[in-house]
Amino acid sequence: MDSDILLRMEGIRKEFPGVVALSNVDFCLRKGEIHALMGENGAGKSTLIKVLTGVHKEDAGTIKLRGREIHPRSPLEAQQLGISTVYQEVNLCPNLSVAENIYIGRQPRKRGMIDWNAMHRLSEELLARLDLHLDVKQQLSLYSVAVQQMVAIARAVDISSGILILDEPTSSLDTNEVKQLFSVMRKLKDEGMGILFVTHFLDQVYEISDRITVLRNGLLVGEYETKQLPRTQLVSHMIGREWNPGEMALEKSERGEQTGIFLEAKGLGKKGSIETFDLKIHEGEVVGLAGLLGSGRTEVARLLFGIDKSDSGVMELYGEKLAAIYPQKAIRSGMGFCPEDRKAEGIVGELTIRENITLALQAKHGLFPYIPVSKQKEIAEKYIDLLKIKTPSTEQRIDNLSGGNQQKVILARWLATGPKLLILDEPTRGIDVGSKAEIRKLIFELAAIGISILIISAELEELVNSCDRVIVLRDRVQIGEVSGMEMNESRIMQMIAEGGERYEEAGMA
Amino acid sequence: MKKPAWLERGTPTPKVVWPLLALLILYLFNLIVMPGFFRVELIDGHLYGNLVDVLNRGTPLMIIALGMTLVIAKEGIDISVGSVLAISGSMAIYMLDGHRLWVAILAALGVGLLCGLWNGMLVAVLRIQPMVATLILLTVGRGIAQLITNGQILTTTRDSYEFIGKGFLFGIPFAVYIAAIVFLLIYLLKTKTAFGLFLESTGANRKSSEFAGVKPRVIFMTAYAICGLLAALAGIIYSSNLSSADANNAGLWYELDAILAVVIGGTSMRGGRFYLGGTVVGAIFIQSLTTTIYSLGVPPESILLVKAVVVILVCLIQSDVFRQKLTARKRKVTAS
């Protein structure tokens, strides 16, 4: 049994200024197993992986690879030891060819020159092992994100000697692509590889993993055989309280009466981005935008908030026509927008939590009057309490927080402006179950006090559970709308799959 | 007694500590090598001495560096400040001939503001890379200055103008008051208006700030406009101190000293957080270094070399990586 153990981490501890990220955590990876690492945001999953891959230095504890103690001090060193990682965001060079990406830094050579023929042949063989048949001379960016992800895995597998870490590899893949990835993972597992798999999707964990290690608040909760751990148990291990599915579906009827129309878009559109669409959002209403990636769902939000300029149609607020819209004006009219790409478009990493929270409120005012720092602190503290943001102080840099907490800070930023309409683009993407439930609950509470919400999400279950109406987009065209009894996942999926014509009538009814 | 926040474990040392440390070491060196460096004498009610000299000569650099700090905070750079200084000085002295003092000063400042707005437009509106955009004015600027002076070195004998750069008020050079007021105004702009927050947030992440309703263009234009205006102010002090305007040589290489002062002061070229106090200390350090080298009697041909060595040392002290390596080695030594 012990000879099967590839990797054993014992008593790992890691401290950051003001936070203990990991404390006495054990983790064990065996040969030929897929081991899921689960936990909420801030549980310590990424920190554990970063310790293992040499990004962070552990403060205490030992790491043993095949019984020998190792001290990786950089990702490169970890790689040389045979531990390869594929991160959530693809870390390749899109402007190089597939083969170059696989062999970058270790190109096969002949007489001191790069042996291109060998490189192309080896790449093809390697990809064929993963049932992937590509033209390896093509530029990587020509392929879909899923294929790029596979190329990253192929490279990692080739470098690795037995251990592969997949950090949320599925978050940008669609169902078929996930299937393809899983078949590759099974194949590698059969070859005797140990795979550490991090994901937020419970279904995927139960589909593919053999064992599950659960972390919570930097502590080890336990290691379990997947087959012997019921889902409800897993979830309660992760969030540390009894799981109550009913909690998520807080009664929609608790919402206030929807009376006036807050926002109405008539024939709004922008060439090459989104075809003209009509949209009405009542006060206190939760409206969903469903559609696949690239269906134009984000583009709708960008037009409404004035980040992109429309070239047709009009927008009305409370029945009054708006001449032009740009973010500051949108905020002044009572709108807020949590963008999809939290890192690039949401947070300002270098600034503190306090500054991140008050940024939009200050922008609403303009340069004057300046909100004094004491007042800023007060506002920040109020929302840290209200949204249960985990941080030692308001003066912490926001990029020290976990993803879920960063998202809460962005929500706080908008709540501080006293919005009438919040546009949430994938508010729960890349966030663990616990924070997801919290953020969904918050959406209900906001709607109950009369704030309208427009949610964009790829998770249909999320939309169906929280929305009054769902608008369906497909290939940059608004194809219909569902509400009431006919608002269910299969119906929406059918609309997305089959297109608009047949549903136009039903949808508009 | 409560420890100040920066002394508590885990919080990073404030940036201003390193340039201050460098300045301290430099002065300590001076104290040992030439104690006379610190002598300050009162002659005719005016303070004289090397320290006063540092402050007096350092004012144009300090003022320019403060403007440069704002531009660098937005992840930009303005390499045209030396040329703008020359334009402004030429303009002022040209206008003094036949115009009132305030007209000449306003004309000089106005030209500087225009230059700043021009740079701002290229960078913020047309989105040209800052280095390239300001390179235009760097080259053309001296040409414009030459057109104003008609290729001559203009001189003035107007006492009221000369007072700006040479005069004393309550024993202290008048220009030092100007620099102090500029610092105070920029400091107030940073702490009492939202400009500081917006500048830091757009400098650190333009997209996020735009999504939060900040208007980056307005912020960038303002930063460049202030930088141009301050370069013009420095030009007035500079030309007044020399009673002349030399289109070719006035403020030559000032842009590099100013950038250096900002960087020594702890503001990152990547934009984001900026440190006004650090910049001032950085500018004083550079001027002190120059004065020290001259007082030491270093042969002129080695001056630039000595300066370079010291600057490298200061940059090394500033580098987190270098300090970590240094302390790591010390630890190893004590361990073994």
Boltz contact constraints between the chains, C-beta under 6 A:
constraints:
  - contact:
      token1: [A, 17]
      token2: [B, 10]
      max_distance: 6.0
  - contact:
      token1: [A, 327]
      token2: [B, 213]
      max_distance: 6.0
  - contact:
      token1: [A, 328]
      token2: [B, 213]
      max_distance: 6.0
  - contact:
      token1: [A, 331]
      token2: [B, 213]
      max_distance: 6.0
  - contact:
      token1: [A, 339]
      token2: [B, 211]
      max_distance: 6.0
  - contact:
      token1: [A, 344]
      token2: [B, 207]
      max_distance: 6.0
  - contact:
      token1: [A, 345]
      token2: [B, 207]
      max_distance: 6.0
  - contact:
      token1: [A, 345]
      token2: [B, 208]
      max_distance: 6.0
  - contact:
      token1: [A, 345]
      token2: [B, 211]
      max_distance: 6.0
  - contact:
      token1: [A, 346]
      token2: [B, 208]
      max_distance: 6.0
  - contact:
      token1: [A, 348]
      token2: [B, 201]
      max_distance: 6.0
  - contact:
      token1: [A, 348]
      token2: [B, 204]
      max_distance: 6.0
  - contact:
      token1: [A, 348]
      token2: [B, 205]
      max_distance: 6.0
  - contact:
      token1: [A, 348]
      token2: [B, 208]
      max_distance: 6.0
  - contact:
      token1: [A, 350]
      token2: [B, 204]
      max_distance: 6.0
  - contact:
      token1: [A, 350]
      token2: [B, 272]
      max_distance: 6.0
  - contact:
      token1: [A, 351]
      token2: [B, 201]
      max_distance: 6.0
  - contact:
      token1: [A, 359]
      token2: [B, 201]
      max_distance: 6.0
  - contact:
      token1: [A, 359]
      token2: [B, 212]
      max_distance: 6.0
  - contact:
      token1: [A, 360]
      token2: [B, 212]
      max_distance: 6.0
  - contact:
      token1: [A, 360]
      token2: [B, 213]
      max_distance: 6.0
  - contact:
      token1: [A, 362]
      token2: [B, 194]
      max_distance: 6.0
  - contact:
      token1: [A, 363]
      token2: [B, 212]
      max_distance: 6.0
  - contact:
      token1: [A, 363]
      token2: [B, 213]
      max_distance: 6.0
  - contact:
      token1: [A, 363]
      token2: [B, 214]
      max_distance: 6.0
  - contact:
      token1: [A, 367]
      token2: [B, 193]
      max_distance: 6.0
  - contact:
      token1: [A, 367]
      token2: [B, 194]
      max_distance: 6.0
  - contact:
      token1: [A, 367]
      token2: [B, 195]
      max_distance: 6.0
  - contact:
      token1: [A, 370]
      token2: [B, 192]
      max_distance: 6.0
  - contact:
      token1: [A, 370]
      token2: [B, 193]
      max_distance: 6.0
  - contact:
      token1: [A, 370]
      token2: [B, 194]
      max_distance: 6.0
